[in-house]
């Protein structure tokens, strides 16, 4: 059974930081790129970041580049998203996902991707 459980969201003031964590299991890391996407109320889903499960290369949406850092600990089946210099426009539900890919400058979910319940990040101005 595939499981992805995100945690670490909360309320933070603009300029602050949060660290999201995701515990995952039930799939082969060689076949699925891990990462994060978010969805704000009334907006489309946005791929935020992914980490290559094989070589560890990381990729980011332009909107978070330089502020967010993705990392993973494959031995512990964990992936993390360190979010610094948060802005009100970062407010969204953040989801940990397996099965992300890059299409041009965008990070998207592939057919057959998995994700779990998200964690809400609220950034106040």
N, C-alpha and C positions, 0 to 999 in steps of 0.2 A: 504494500500500500504506500503510495506516494504521500509524503507529508512535508509541508512547508509552513512554518509558524513564525510569523514576524512579531517582534516586540520592541519596546523602547520608545514608542511615540509619546507625545505629550504636548503641553502648552509651553511655549517659550517666547521670549520677547525677540523682536527683530535684532539681528546681530549676534544672537545666542547660538548655542550648539546643542545637538542631540546625536546620540549614537543608536542606530537601529541594529538589531540582531535578528538573525533568521536561523532556526534549527531545521535541517532538512534530512530526509531519508527516503529510501524506496526507489531510487533511480540511479542509473549509471552516469557518473560525472563525465565520462568520456563521450557521452552522447548528448549532454545537455549543458548549455552555457547558463550559468547562474547570474542573477542580477536583481534589479529593482525597477519597478515601474510605479507610477502614481496616478491618481485620479482625483481631481478637485471637483467640487459640486458644479454641475452644469458644464463641465469641460470634458474634452476627449482624454482618453488614456494617453499618458506620456511615458515613454521609456526613459529611465533616468541613468542607469549605469549597468554595465555588465563586466564580468570577469571571465577571461578564458580559462576554462577548467584545466587545460593542458599546460599552457605556457605562462599563465598568470597575467597576461596582458589585460589592461583595463581600458574601458571606454566610457565616455560620458556624453550626456546631452549638452548642447551648448549652454543651456540655461543654468547648468549647475557646475560646469567646468571651472576648476580652480577653487571651488568651495566644498565639494563633496569628494569623499574618498571611499572607494569600495575595497574590501579585503576579504580574504577567506582563510579558513583553517580546515582543510579537507580531512585532517585526522579527527577533528571534532564534529565534522559535518555542520559547519557553521559558515555563514557569510554575514558581513557587516557593512553598514553604510554610516560613515562618519560625516555629519553634516555641520558645517561651520558657516558663519556669516549668514545665518538664515534670514530670509526675506518673507514678508507677508504672502507673496505669490508662491512660496513653497508650501503653503497650506494645502494639504491633500491627505487622502488615505494612501499609504505606501504599502506596496505588496512585494513580497519576495517571490521570485519566479524562477523556474527552470525551463529553458527553451527559448531564450532570447537570442536575437541575432542583429547584426548591423545591416542596415540598408541605406547606403549613402551616409548621411550624417545622423540618421535616425536609428534608434534602438527599438526593435519591434518584437512582438511575440510570434513565434512560429506556430503553425498548426500542430496541435498535440502538446502544446506547452502546459505546464502545471503551475498553479499558484494557490496560495492558501488565503486565509483571512488576513486582511491588512491591519495596519496600525495607524491611527490617526495622528498626524502632526499638525498642530495649529500654531502659527506664528503671528503674534500680535504686534501691531505697529506702535 
